[in-house]
């Protein structure tokens, strides 16, 4: 069984930065992808970014492209999300997720097999 644990959430003013981390345990991730999604109050969960171990690269939502960077730490079996130039619209609960399929769009929540419990990110204006 895979467990995903997010860390690094918090409160920051607009223009600030936060770094989220997702640690996977129970399985060494060597294929598939790990992604980040977010859900704001009253809104549906939306894709943020993904990192594919299968060689098909990184993916970003248009709303975060150029501001967020996803990366992996192979030794620690973690995926990080560096969030810069944060905006109040980025306020949400952020979830990391694991897609075990070798290939996929990486942008659809139903493709992901395991989910973390989420971490709150609050950006004030």
N, C-alpha and C positions, 0 to 999 in steps of 0.2 A: 504494500500500500504506500502510495506517495503522499507526503505531507508538504504543503507549501506554506511558508511563514513569511509575511511581509513585515518590514520595519522601515522606519525613517519618515513616517508621516508627521504632520504637525501644522502649526499656524505660521503664516508668513505674510508680509505686506506685498502688495502688488509690485512687480519688478524683482522680487527676491527669488531665491533658489531653494530647492529641496532635492534630496537624493533618496530614492526608495530602493530597497533591496528585497529580493525574494530568494529565500533559501529553500532548496529542495532536499528532502530527506527520504530515505526508504528506497531510493533509486538514483543511480548516477545517470544524469541526463546526457545522452550522447547522440540522440536523434530526435526528430520532431522539432518543436518550437516552444519557447516560453513567451508569453505575452502579458501585456498589461491592459486592463480595461478599467473603466471608471463609471460610477453611477452617481449622479447628482439627485437631490431630492425631487421627486415628482417626474423624473426622466428615466428613460430606458438606459440600460447598461450599454456603453459604447466602447469601441475599440480605441486604444491609444497607440500602442507600439508592440512590436514582436521581434524576437530574435530567433532565427532558424538555425538549428544545428545541422540541418540537412544540406546546407550550402546555398540555399536560395535567399540568403541575405537578411536584411532588416526591413521592417515595415513601419510606417508611421501614418497616423491620421493627419489629414491636411491641417487640422486645427492646431497641431503641435509641432509640425515639421519646422525645423530650424530653431526650435526652442528646447525640445526634449531630445535626449540621446539615450538609446538603450545599448547596454553592453553586457558581456558575460565575464565571470571570473571562473574559469574552468576548475582551478584548484579548489575553490570553495563551493563549487556547484551552485553558484548564485547568478542571478541576473539583476542588473541594476538599471534604474531609470533616473538619469540626471535631468532635473526639470529647472530650466532657467527662464527668466523673464516671465514669471508666473503672473497670471491674470485672475481676477475674481471669477471668471467663467471656468477656471480650472478647478474650482472648489468641488470636491466629490469624495466619495469613498473609492479608493484605488485597489483593484484586485489583481493579483498575479495568477496566471493559469498555465497549465501544461497541456500541450497538444502532442500526443504520442505518435500521430501519423507522420510518415516520412514526408509526405507532400500535402499541401493544402493552401487555402487562401491566406490563412493565418489571421484573418480579420473578422471571422465570424465566431461568436461566442459558443455556438453549438459544436464547433470543431474541437473544443478544448475538453479534456477528460478530467482534469483535476483543478481545483480552485483553492486559493487561500481564503482567509477570513476577512481580509480587507484592512486597509489603513486609511484613516481620515486625513485629507489634505484640505486646509482652509486658507484661502487667500483673501485678504481684506484690502479694500481700496483706500 
